[in-house]
């Protein structure tokens, strides 16, 4: 068959695929143009030089507004002096509910995007993405739409288990892979469904370079590159090729390549997993693997996530909107920990390092050590508000550092 535009097709044979071929051609052209836009020098925003830092907070939907309210309350307590002086402003942004997105048939309504653009960083609660068979329209993920709008190419997810000697940092490519065209697949025939995976050389090099730079800055000695290049030879092969090129500029850092299936198995190998430090992966693999890693840490509710671009950054919980908790009437028992961990990453990213460390210690006390407000997700545990109360109290406790150090030593 000849799918090239303008070529005649064979009657009764090629016609069913003519529309599919044209759609594919348009997708290729769009992605080729995007790849061109990625290259070139990157000028990173220096948050410490801003006269006023504007932090946007979006509740989202499902349990999102419940946990976002508590994360915002913790930030307001922690940044009380900065808010009073005007050095920091926290803006609440509405309109990213599933109802509003469906009513406009847009993953990111224009008025919401306009408000986000007025901020420097965003703390975002979970948002629902409709799935096939849900009865809702097929609209793109709000997260993916925001990542595209601000070119948030790096999804960074740390996982720590000090008692087991584990301190992992995952760098997941955020704007390519299967997700970049996740809503653009189609039924070529009633029995043939087609989706697409896109990997570009500049997109791969920049996420891999960021992982190596992080390893160098933090004194880590190894970067692990995860693909399935033995089977997915072209796209994953390009990602692995980019890793070889970038690694050449960091001779002091060792690197190795792992296939994603073996790598996920070794994350539960108590002997082997301690050797991993910085891990960099394409989009889909990163999404799956970091959920597994977070589960090892204590559950997806324990991990925060950063979406980093040169001029903007978004921080969010690693988990979804949990609509079932709302329909079952358990929303008040949602765990704000993951979004609060994301707030820790936000503060570190903008240069408020002492504030970041203080919030991290307060969360450790409430979630790991003292557990005065233990969340179970049900009525036998604490509510989100009670957990928020615990964090705010810990932040104002003059003995916070002393308590945290005593637990670390014990």
DRENDO-1510 file (C-alpha; in Angstrom, 1 decimal, always signed):
<recs>
REC; n; res; u; v; w
REC; 1; UNK; +0.0; +0.0; +0.0 .
REC; 2; UNK; +1.1; +3.5; -0.7 .
REC; 3; UNK; -0.1; +6.0; +1.9 .
REC; 4; UNK; +1.8; +9.1; +0.5 .
REC; 5; UNK; -0.5; +12.1; -0.1 .
REC; 6; UNK; -1.6; +12.5; -3.7 .
REC; 7; UNK; -0.9; +8.8; -4.6 .
REC; 8; UNK; -3.8; +6.8; -6.0 .
REC; 9; UNK; -5.0; +3.9; -3.9 .
REC; 10; UNK; -6.2; +0.6; -5.2 .
REC; 11; UNK; -10.0; +0.4; -5.3 .
REC; 12; UNK; -11.5; -1.6; -2.5 .
REC; 13; UNK; -8.1; -2.1; -0.8 .
REC; 14; UNK; -6.5; +1.2; +0.2 .
REC; 15; UNK; -9.6; +3.4; +0.7 .
REC; 16; UNK; -10.3; +2.3; +4.3 .
REC; 17; UNK; -6.9; +3.6; +5.3 .
REC; 18; UNK; -6.8; +6.9; +3.4 .
REC; 19; UNK; -8.2; +8.9; +6.3 .
REC; 20; UNK; -5.9; +7.2; +8.8 .
REC; 21; UNK; -2.9; +7.9; +6.6 .
REC; 22; UNK; -3.8; +11.6; +6.4 .
REC; 23; UNK; -4.3; +11.9; +10.1 .
REC; 24; UNK; -1.0; +10.2; +10.7 .
REC; 25; UNK; +0.7; +12.6; +8.3 .
REC; 26; UNK; -0.7; +15.6; +10.2 .
REC; 27; UNK; +0.5; +14.2; +13.5 .
REC; 28; UNK; +4.0; +13.6; +12.2 .
REC; 29; UNK; +4.2; +17.2; +10.9 .
REC; 30; UNK; +3.0; +18.6; +14.2 .
REC; 31; UNK; +5.5; +16.6; +16.2 .
REC; 32; UNK; +8.4; +17.4; +13.8 .
REC; 33; UNK; +7.7; +21.1; +14.4 .
REC; 34; UNK; +7.5; +20.6; +18.1 .
REC; 35; UNK; +10.9; +18.8; +18.0 .
REC; 36; UNK; +12.4; +21.8; +16.3 .
REC; 37; UNK; +11.1; +24.2; +19.0 .
REC; 38; UNK; +12.8; +22.2; +21.8 .
REC; 39; UNK; +16.4; +22.7; +20.6 .
REC; 40; UNK; +18.6; +25.7; +21.6 .
REC; 41; UNK; +19.9; +27.3; +24.8 .
REC; 42; UNK; +17.6; +27.4; +27.8 .
REC; 43; UNK; +17.3; +30.3; +30.2 .
REC; 44; UNK; +16.2; +29.2; +33.6 .
REC; 45; UNK; +14.1; +31.5; +35.8 .
REC; 46; UNK; +16.0; +32.6; +39.0 .
REC; 47; UNK; +13.2; +32.6; +41.6 .
REC; 48; UNK; +15.4; +34.2; +44.2 .
REC; 49; UNK; +15.6; +37.4; +42.2 .
REC; 50; UNK; +11.8; +38.0; +42.1 .
REC; 51; UNK; +10.4; +40.9; +44.0 .
REC; 52; UNK; +7.2; +38.9; +44.6 .
REC; 53; UNK; +6.8; +35.1; +44.2 .
REC; 54; UNK; +3.3; +34.2; +43.2 .
REC; 55; UNK; +2.2; +30.6; +44.1 .
REC; 56; UNK; -1.0; +29.4; +42.4 .
REC; 57; UNK; -3.1; +26.7; +44.2 .
REC; 58; UNK; -5.6; +24.6; +42.2 .
REC; 59; UNK; -8.0; +22.3; +44.0 .
REC; 60; UNK; -9.0; +20.2; +41.0 .
REC; 61; UNK; -11.8; +17.7; +41.6 .
REC; 62; UNK; -12.6; +14.6; +43.5 .
REC; 63; UNK; -10.5; +14.7; +46.7 .
REC; 64; UNK; -8.4; +17.4; +45.2 .
REC; 65; UNK; -10.1; +20.5; +46.8 .
REC; 66; UNK; -10.0; +18.7; +50.2 .
REC; 67; UNK; -6.3; +18.0; +50.3 .
REC; 68; UNK; -5.4; +21.2; +48.5 .
REC; 69; UNK; -7.1; +23.2; +51.2 .
REC; 70; UNK; -4.8; +21.6; +53.9 .
REC; 71; UNK; -1.7; +22.0; +51.8 .
REC; 72; UNK; -2.5; +25.7; +51.3 .
REC; 73; UNK; -3.1; +26.1; +55.0 .
REC; 74; UNK; +0.3; +24.6; +55.8 .
REC; 75; UNK; +2.0; +27.0; +53.3 .
REC; 76; UNK; +0.1; +30.0; +54.8 .
REC; 77; UNK; +1.3; +29.0; +58.3 .
REC; 78; UNK; +4.9; +28.4; +57.1 .
REC; 79; UNK; +5.1; +31.6; +55.0 .
REC; 80; UNK; +3.2; +33.9; +57.3 .
REC; 81; UNK; +6.0; +36.6; +57.4 .
REC; 82; UNK; +6.6; +36.4; +53.7 .
REC; 83; UNK; +2.9; +36.8; +53.0 .
REC; 84; UNK; +2.6; +39.8; +55.3 .
REC; 85; UNK; +5.5; +41.6; +53.7 .
REC; 86; UNK; +4.3; +40.9; +50.2 .
REC; 87; UNK; +7.3; +38.9; +49.2 .
REC; 88; UNK; +5.1; +35.9; +48.6 .
REC; 89; UNK; +1.5; +35.8; +47.3 .
REC; 90; UNK; -0.7; +32.7; +47.3 .
REC; 91; UNK; -3.5; +32.7; +44.7 .
REC; 92; UNK; -6.4; +30.2; +44.7 .
REC; 93; UNK; -7.4; +29.3; +41.1 .
REC; 94; UNK; -10.7; +27.6; +40.3 .
REC; 95; UNK; -12.3; +26.2; +37.2 .
REC; 96; UNK; -10.3; +23.1; +36.7 .
REC; 97; UNK; -13.1; +20.7; +37.7 .
REC; 98; UNK; -14.1; +17.9; +35.5 .
REC; 99; UNK; -17.6; +19.5; +35.1 .
REC; 100; UNK; -16.1; +22.8; +33.8 .
REC; 101; UNK; -13.7; +21.0; +31.5 .
REC; 102; UNK; -16.4; +18.9; +30.0 .
REC; 103; UNK; -18.8; +21.8; +29.6 .
REC; 104; UNK; -16.1; +23.6; +27.5 .
REC; 105; UNK; -14.7; +20.4; +26.0 .
REC; 106; UNK; -11.2; +21.6; +26.9 .
REC; 107; UNK; -8.7; +19.9; +29.2 .
REC; 108; UNK; -7.5; +23.3; +30.3 .
REC; 109; UNK; -10.1; +26.1; +29.9 .
REC; 110; UNK; -8.7; +29.4; +28.6 .
REC; 111; UNK; -9.7; +31.4; +31.7 .
REC; 112; UNK; -7.8; +28.9; +33.9 .
REC; 113; UNK; -4.8; +29.0; +31.7 .
REC; 114; UNK; -4.8; +32.8; +31.9 .
REC; 115; UNK; -4.8; +32.7; +35.7 .
REC; 116; UNK; -2.0; +30.1; +35.8 .
REC; 117; UNK; +0.1; +32.3; +33.6 .
REC; 118; UNK; +0.0; +35.0; +36.3 .
REC; 119; UNK; +1.8; +32.7; +38.7 .
REC; 120; UNK; +5.4; +31.6; +38.9 .
REC; 121; UNK; +4.7; +28.1; +40.3 .
REC; 122; UNK; +1.6; +26.0; +40.8 .
REC; 123; UNK; +0.5; +23.6; +43.6 .
REC; 124; UNK; -2.1; +21.5; +41.9 .
REC; 125; UNK; -4.6; +19.0; +43.4 .
REC; 126; UNK; -5.6; +15.9; +41.4 .
REC; 127; UNK; -7.9; +16.2; +38.4 .
REC; 128; UNK; -10.1; +13.5; +36.9 .
REC; 129; UNK; -9.3; +12.3; +33.3 .
REC; 130; UNK; -12.2; +10.5; +31.6 .
REC; 131; UNK; -11.5; +7.0; +30.5 .
REC; 132; UNK; -13.1; +4.8; +27.8 .
REC; 133; UNK; -16.5; +3.5; +29.0 .
REC; 134; UNK; -16.9; +6.1; +31.7 .
REC; 135; UNK; -19.7; +7.8; +29.9 .
REC; 136; UNK; -17.8; +11.1; +29.8 .
REC; 137; UNK; -16.3; +12.8; +26.7 .
REC; 138; UNK; -12.8; +11.9; +25.6 .
REC; 139; UNK; -10.9; +15.0; +26.7 .
REC; 140; UNK; -7.1; +15.1; +27.3 .
REC; 141; UNK; -5.6; +15.0; +30.8 .
REC; 142; UNK; -5.5; +18.5; +32.5 .
REC; 143; UNK; -2.0; +17.6; +33.7 .
REC; 144; UNK; -0.8; +16.8; +30.1 .
REC; 145; UNK; -2.4; +20.1; +28.9 .
REC; 146; UNK; -0.5; +22.1; +31.5 .
REC; 147; UNK; +2.7; +20.3; +30.8 .
REC; 148; UNK; +2.4; +21.1; +27.1 .
REC; 149; UNK; +1.4; +24.8; +27.7 .
REC; 150; UNK; +4.4; +25.5; +29.9 .
REC; 151; UNK; +6.8; +22.9; +28.4 .
REC; 152; UNK; +7.2; +21.2; +31.8 .
REC; 153; UNK; +9.5; +18.5; +30.4 .
REC; 154; UNK; +10.8; +17.0; +33.7 .
REC; 155; UNK; +8.7; +15.1; +36.1 .
REC; 156; UNK; +10.8; +14.7; +39.3 .
REC; 157; UNK; +9.8; +12.2; +42.0 .
REC; 158; UNK; +12.0; +11.5; +45.0 .
REC; 159; UNK; +11.5; +8.3; +47.1 .
REC; 160; UNK; +13.3; +7.9; +50.4 .
REC; 161; UNK; +13.5; +4.9; +52.8 .
REC; 162; UNK; +16.3; +5.8; +55.2 .
REC; 163; UNK; +16.0; +2.6; +57.2 .
REC; 164; UNK; +16.8; +0.6; +54.1 .
REC; 165; UNK; +19.5; +2.9; +52.7 .
REC; 166; UNK; +17.3; +4.1; +49.8 .
REC; 167; UNK; +17.3; +7.6; +48.4 .
REC; 168; UNK; +16.1; +7.5; +44.8 .
REC; 169; UNK; +15.3; +10.4; +42.5 .
REC; 170; UNK; +13.3; +9.6; +39.4 .
REC; 171; UNK; +13.5; +11.9; +36.3 .
REC; 172; UNK; +10.5; +11.0; +34.1 .
REC; 173; UNK; +10.3; +12.6; +30.7 .
REC; 174; UNK; +7.0; +14.6; +30.8 .
REC; 175; UNK; +6.0; +15.8; +27.3 .
REC; 176; UNK; +6.7; +12.9; +24.9 .
REC; 177; UNK; +6.2; +9.1; +24.8 .
REC; 178; UNK; +2.7; +7.6; +24.6 .
REC; 179; UNK; +1.1; +10.5; +26.5 .
REC; 180; UNK; +1.9; +13.3; +24.1 .
REC; 181; UNK; -0.6; +11.9; +21.6 .
REC; 182; UNK; -2.7; +9.9; +24.1 .
REC; 183; UNK; -6.0; +11.4; +23.0 .
REC; 184; UNK; -5.0; +11.3; +19.2 .
REC; 185; UNK; -5.3; +7.6; +18.6 .
REC; 186; UNK; -8.2; +6.3; +16.4 .
REC; 187; UNK; -10.0; +3.3; +15.2 .
REC; 188; UNK; -8.5; +2.7; +11.7 .
REC; 189; UNK; -11.2; +0.0; +11.2 .
REC; 190; UNK; -13.9; -1.3; +13.5 .
REC; 191; UNK; -11.4; -4.0; +14.6 .
REC; 192; UNK; -8.1; -2.0; +14.6 .
REC; 193; UNK; -7.2; +0.6; +17.2 .
REC; 194; UNK; -4.0; +2.6; +16.8 .
REC; 195; UNK; -2.2; +4.8; +19.3 .
REC; 196; UNK; +1.2; +6.5; +18.9 .
REC; 197; UNK; +4.5; +6.9; +20.8 .
REC; 198; UNK; +6.8; +9.9; +20.1 .
REC; 199; UNK; +10.4; +10.2; +21.2 .
REC; 200; UNK; +12.6; +13.1; +19.9 .
REC; 201; UNK; +16.3; +13.5; +20.2 .
REC; 202; UNK; +16.2; +17.0; +21.8 .
REC; 203; UNK; +13.5; +16.0; +24.2 .
REC; 204; UNK; +15.4; +12.9; +25.3 .
REC; 205; UNK; +18.7; +14.8; +25.7 .
REC; 206; UNK; +17.4; +17.5; +27.9 .
REC; 207; UNK; +15.7; +15.2; +30.4 .
REC; 208; UNK; +18.7; +13.0; +30.5 .
REC; 209; UNK; +21.1; +15.9; +30.9 .
REC; 210; UNK; +18.9; +17.3; +33.8 .
REC; 211; UNK; +19.3; +13.9; +35.5 .
REC; 212; UNK; +23.0; +13.9; +35.2 .
REC; 213; UNK; +23.3; +17.5; +36.3 .
REC; 214; UNK; +21.2; +16.6; +39.4 .
REC; 215; UNK; +23.5; +13.7; +40.2 .
REC; 216; UNK; +26.6; +15.9; +39.9 .
REC; 217; UNK; +25.0; +18.7; +42.0 .
REC; 218; UNK; +23.9; +16.3; +44.8 .
REC; 219; UNK; +27.1; +14.2; +44.9 .
REC; 220; UNK; +25.4; +11.0; +43.5 .
REC; 221; UNK; +27.6; +8.7; +41.6 .
REC; 222; UNK; +25.2; +6.7; +39.3 .
REC; 223; UNK; +22.5; +7.4; +36.8 .
REC; 224; UNK; +20.3; +4.5; +35.6 .
REC; 225; UNK; +18.6; +4.8; +32.2 .
REC; 226; UNK; +15.4; +2.7; +31.9 .
REC; 227; UNK; +14.0; +1.7; +28.5 .
REC; 228; UNK; +12.7; -1.3; +26.5 .
REC; 229; UNK; +15.1; -0.7; +23.7 .
REC; 230; UNK; +15.6; -4.4; +23.0 .
REC; 231; UNK; +11.9; -4.6; +21.7 .
REC; 232; UNK; +10.8; -1.0; +21.2 .
REC; 233; UNK; +13.8; -0.4; +19.0 .
REC; 234; UNK; +13.3; +2.9; +17.3 .
REC; 235; UNK; +11.8; +5.2; +20.0 .
REC; 236; UNK; +13.4; +3.6; +23.0 .
REC; 237; UNK; +16.6; +3.1; +21.0 .
REC; 238; UNK; +16.8; +6.8; +20.4 .
REC; 239; UNK; +16.4; +7.5; +24.1 .
REC; 240; UNK; +19.2; +5.1; +24.9 .
REC; 241; UNK; +21.4; +6.6; +22.2 .
REC; 242; UNK; +20.8; +10.1; +23.7 .
REC; 243; UNK; +21.8; +8.7; +27.1 .
REC; 244; UNK; +25.2; +7.6; +25.6 .
REC; 245; UNK; +25.8; +11.0; +24.1 .
REC; 246; UNK; +24.9; +13.0; +27.3 .
REC; 247; UNK; +26.8; +10.6; +29.6 .
REC; 248; UNK; +30.0; +11.5; +27.7 .
REC; 249; UNK; +29.9; +15.0; +29.2 .
REC; 250; UNK; +29.8; +13.6; +32.7 .
REC; 251; UNK; +32.8; +11.3; +33.0 .
REC; 252; UNK; +32.8; +11.4; +36.8 .
REC; 253; UNK; +29.3; +9.8; +36.9 .
REC; 254; UNK; +28.7; +6.1; +36.1 .
REC; 255; UNK; +25.7; +5.1; +34.2 .
REC; 256; UNK; +23.9; +1.9; +33.2 .
REC; 257; UNK; +20.9; +0.9; +31.1 .
REC; 258; UNK; +18.2; -1.3; +32.3 .
REC; 259; UNK; +15.1; -2.8; +30.6 .
REC; 260; UNK; +11.9; -1.6; +32.3 .
REC; 261; UNK; +10.6; -5.1; +33.1 .
REC; 262; UNK; +13.8; -6.2; +34.9 .
REC; 263; UNK; +14.2; -2.8; +36.6 .
REC; 264; UNK; +10.7; -3.0; +38.1 .
REC; 265; UNK; +11.5; -6.4; +39.4 .
REC; 266; UNK; +14.8; -5.3; +41.0 .
REC; 267; UNK; +13.0; -2.4; +42.8 .
REC; 268; UNK; +11.6; -5.1; +45.1 .
REC; 269; UNK; +15.0; -6.9; +45.4 .
REC; 270; UNK; +16.2; -5.7; +48.8 .
REC; 271; UNK; +19.8; -6.3; +47.9 .
REC; 272; UNK; +20.0; -4.9; +44.4 .
REC; 273; UNK; +17.8; -1.9; +44.8 .
REC; 274; UNK; +20.1; +0.0; +47.1 .
REC; 275; UNK; +22.5; +0.5; +44.1 .
REC; 276; UNK; +20.0; +2.8; +42.4 .
REC; 277; UNK; +20.4; +6.6; +42.9 .
REC; 278; UNK; +19.2; +8.7; +40.0 .
REC; 279; UNK; +16.9; +7.1; +37.5 .
REC; 280; UNK; +15.7; +8.6; +34.1 .
REC; 281; UNK; +12.9; +7.1; +32.0 .
REC; 282; UNK; +10.6; +7.9; +29.1 .
REC; 283; UNK; +7.1; +9.1; +30.0 .
REC; 284; UNK; +4.9; +5.9; +30.4 .
REC; 285; UNK; +7.6; +3.8; +32.1 .
REC; 286; UNK; +8.3; +6.7; +34.5 .
REC; 287; UNK; +4.6; +7.0; +35.4 .
REC; 288; UNK; +4.4; +3.2; +36.3 .
REC; 289; UNK; +7.7; +2.8; +37.9 .
REC; 290; UNK; +7.4; +5.8; +40.2 .
REC; 291; UNK; +4.0; +4.6; +41.5 .
REC; 292; UNK; +5.7; +1.2; +42.3 .
REC; 293; UNK; +8.5; +3.1; +44.1 .
REC; 294; UNK; +6.1; +5.2; +46.0 .
REC; 295; UNK; +4.2; +2.1; +47.1 .
REC; 296; UNK; +7.4; +0.7; +48.5 .
REC; 297; UNK; +7.9; +3.9; +50.5 .
REC; 298; UNK; +4.5; +3.6; +52.1 .
REC; 299; UNK; +1.9; +4.2; +49.3 .
REC; 300; UNK; +1.2; +6.7; +46.5 .
REC; 301; UNK; -0.2; +9.0; +49.1 .
REC; 302; UNK; +3.3; +9.5; +50.6 .
REC; 303; UNK; +5.1; +10.9; +47.5 .
REC; 304; UNK; +5.1; +14.3; +45.9 .
REC; 305; UNK; +5.8; +15.2; +42.3 .
REC; 306; UNK; +7.4; +18.1; +40.5 .
REC; 307; UNK; +6.9; +19.1; +36.9 .
REC; 308; UNK; +9.8; +21.3; +35.9 .
REC; 309; UNK; +10.3; +23.7; +33.0 .
REC; 310; UNK; +12.8; +26.5; +32.5 .
REC; 311; UNK; +10.3; +29.3; +33.3 .
REC; 312; UNK; +7.5; +27.6; +35.3 .
REC; 313; UNK; +7.0; +24.6; +37.5 .
REC; 314; UNK; +3.9; +22.7; +38.8 .
REC; 315; UNK; +3.9; +20.5; +41.9 .
REC; 316; UNK; +1.3; +17.9; +42.6 .
REC; 317; UNK; +0.3; +14.7; +44.4 .
REC; 318; UNK; +1.5; +11.5; +42.8 .
REC; 319; UNK; -2.0; +10.0; +43.0 .
REC; 320; UNK; -5.3; +10.7; +41.3 .
REC; 321; UNK; -8.6; +12.3; +42.2 .
REC; 322; UNK; -10.1; +9.2; +43.9 .
REC; 323; UNK; -13.7; +9.9; +42.9 .
REC; 324; UNK; -14.8; +6.7; +44.6 .
REC; 325; UNK; -13.9; +8.2; +48.0 .
REC; 326; UNK; -16.3; +11.1; +47.2 .
REC; 327; UNK; -19.1; +8.8; +46.0 .
REC; 328; UNK; -18.7; +6.6; +49.1 .
REC; 329; UNK; -18.8; +9.6; +51.4 .
REC; 330; UNK; -15.2; +9.2; +52.6 .
REC; 331; UNK; -13.8; +12.4; +51.1 .
REC; 332; UNK; -13.0; +14.0; +54.4 .
REC; 333; UNK; -10.6; +11.2; +55.2 .
REC; 334; UNK; -8.4; +11.8; +52.1 .
REC; 335; UNK; -4.7; +12.0; +52.8 .
REC; 336; UNK; -3.1; +15.4; +52.1 .
REC; 337; UNK; +0.5; +14.1; +52.7 .
REC; 338; UNK; +1.4; +13.6; +49.0 .
REC; 339; UNK; +0.4; +17.1; +48.1 .
REC; 340; UNK; +2.2; +18.5; +51.1 .
REC; 341; UNK; +5.3; +16.6; +50.1 .
REC; 342; UNK; +4.9; +18.3; +46.7 .
REC; 343; UNK; +4.8; +21.6; +48.6 .
REC; 344; UNK; +8.2; +20.7; +50.1 .
REC; 345; UNK; +9.5; +20.3; +46.6 .
REC; 346; UNK; +8.0; +23.6; +45.6 .
REC; 347; UNK; +9.7; +25.5; +48.4 .
REC; 348; UNK; +13.0; +24.0; +47.6 .
REC; 349; UNK; +12.6; +24.7; +43.9 .
REC; 350; UNK; +12.0; +28.4; +44.5 .
REC; 351; UNK; +15.0; +28.7; +46.9 .
REC; 352; UNK; +13.2; +28.8; +50.2 .
REC; 353; UNK; +15.4; +26.0; +51.5 .
REC; 354; UNK; +14.9; +26.4; +55.2 .
REC; 355; UNK; +11.1; +26.6; +54.8 .
REC; 356; UNK; +11.3; +23.5; +52.7 .
REC; 357; UNK; +13.2; +21.6; +55.4 .
REC; 358; UNK; +10.9; +22.8; +58.1 .
REC; 359; UNK; +7.8; +21.5; +56.3 .
REC; 360; UNK; +9.5; +18.2; +55.6 .
REC; 361; UNK; +10.3; +17.7; +59.3 .
REC; 362; UNK; +6.8; +18.6; +60.3 .
REC; 363; UNK; +5.4; +16.0; +57.8 .
REC; 364; UNK; +7.8; +13.4; +59.1 .
REC; 365; UNK; +6.7; +14.0; +62.7 .
REC; 366; UNK; +3.0; +13.8; +61.8 .
REC; 367; UNK; +3.1; +11.0; +59.2 .
REC; 368; UNK; +6.0; +8.8; +60.3 .
REC; 369; UNK; +7.1; +9.3; +63.9 .
REC; 370; UNK; +4.4; +10.6; +66.2 .
REC; 371; UNK; +1.5; +9.7; +64.0 .
REC; 372; UNK; -0.9; +11.8; +66.1 .
REC; 373; UNK; -3.3; +12.1; +63.1 .
REC; 374; UNK; -2.9; +8.8; +61.3 .
REC; 375; UNK; -4.8; +8.7; +58.0 .
REC; 376; UNK; -6.4; +5.4; +56.9 .
REC; 377; UNK; -8.9; +6.8; +54.3 .
REC; 378; UNK; -11.8; +5.7; +56.4 .
REC; 379; UNK; -13.6; +6.7; +59.6 .
REC; 380; UNK; -11.2; +4.7; +61.8 .
REC; 381; UNK; -8.5; +7.2; +61.0 .
REC; 382; UNK; -7.9; +10.9; +61.0 .
REC; 383; UNK; -9.5; +13.4; +58.6 .
REC; 384; UNK; -7.6; +15.6; +56.3 .
REC; 385; UNK; -8.4; +18.6; +58.5 .
REC; 386; UNK; -7.0; +16.8; +61.6 .
REC; 387; UNK; -3.8; +15.9; +59.7 .
REC; 388; UNK; -3.6; +19.5; +58.6 .
REC; 389; UNK; -4.0; +20.6; +62.2 .
REC; 390; UNK; -1.1; +18.3; +63.2 .
REC; 391; UNK; +1.2; +19.8; +60.6 .
REC; 392; UNK; +0.3; +23.4; +61.5 .
REC; 393; UNK; +0.9; +22.7; +65.1 .
REC; 394; UNK; +4.3; +21.0; +64.4 .
REC; 395; UNK; +5.4; +24.0; +62.3 .
REC; 396; UNK; +4.8; +26.3; +65.3 .
REC; 397; UNK; +6.5; +24.0; +67.8 .
REC; 398; UNK; +9.8; +25.5; +68.9 .
REC; 399; UNK; +11.1; +22.0; +69.6 .
REC; 400; UNK; +10.4; +20.7; +66.0 .
REC; 401; UNK; +14.1; +20.4; +65.1 .
REC; 402; UNK; +15.0; +18.7; +68.4 .
REC; 403; UNK; +12.1; +16.2; +68.1 .
REC; 404; UNK; +12.9; +15.4; +64.5 .
REC; 405; UNK; +16.6; +14.8; +65.3 .
REC; 406; UNK; +15.8; +12.6; +68.2 .
REC; 407; UNK; +13.6; +10.4; +66.0 .
REC; 408; UNK; +16.3; +10.3; +63.3 .
REC; 409; UNK; +18.9; +9.2; +65.9 .
REC; 410; UNK; +16.6; +6.6; +67.4 .
</recs>
